[in-house]
Amino acid sequence: MEQDRVVAQVGRSFYVTGELILKALYLASQKAAEVHERKHSHIHFQGQTAWQKFMATTHTKDVKDFFSTRST
């Protein structure tokens, strides 16, 4: 009888612990989403990208390779 009571108590403690961990993960993910939203809410994309300025840099561009191989 004592063993059954101990098993039941351990089962309830695992249930409560699991529930607590899941709630904590949920709250942490909600908070992280809010922080991410707040940090990136001020970024506004308007107009077009300065494509020619980007392509004029001296670094190699995968886009150039893509367009040159795609046209052939």
N, C-alpha and C positions, 0 to 999 in steps of 0.2 A: 504494500500500500504506500509506503514511504517513497519507494522508487517511482511509482506512478505520479505522485505529487511533484517530485523533483523534475521528472521529464516534462510535465505540464508547465511548470514554472520556467524551465529552460526554453521550451517552445514559445511561451508568451514573451519572454525577454528577447528572443531572436526576432519575433514579429515586431515588437516595439522598436528594437534597434534598426531593423530593416526599414520600417516606416519612417523613422527619424532620418536615416541616411538618404532615403529617396526625397523626402521633403527638403532636406538641406541642399541636395543637388539641384532640385527644381528652383529653389530660391536663389542659389548661386548663379544658375544659368539665366534666370530672369534679370538679376542685377547686372550680369555681364552684358546681356543684350541691351539693357538701358544705357550702360556706359558707352558701349559701341555706338549706339544710335546718337547719343549726345555728342560724342567726339566727331562723328562724321556728318552731322546734320548741317554744318556750316559750309560744306563743300557743294558748290553749284557749278555745273558744267553748262556754259553758255557759248554759243557760236561754234565755230569749227576749230579743229586742232591745227596748229601751225605745221602742216604737213611738210611743206618745202623746207622749213627751218629744221625740222627733225631729220629729214633725209639728207640735209647738207652736212651733217656732222661726219667726222672722219671714221667713226666706228663702223664695223661691218653690220649689215642689216639682214636679218632673215627675210624681211619683207621684200627687199630687192631681189634676193635669190628666188623667192616664191614667185614674184611677178615675172622674172626673166624666164624661169623654167615653165611657168604656166602658159606663157604666150607662144611657146614653141610647140 
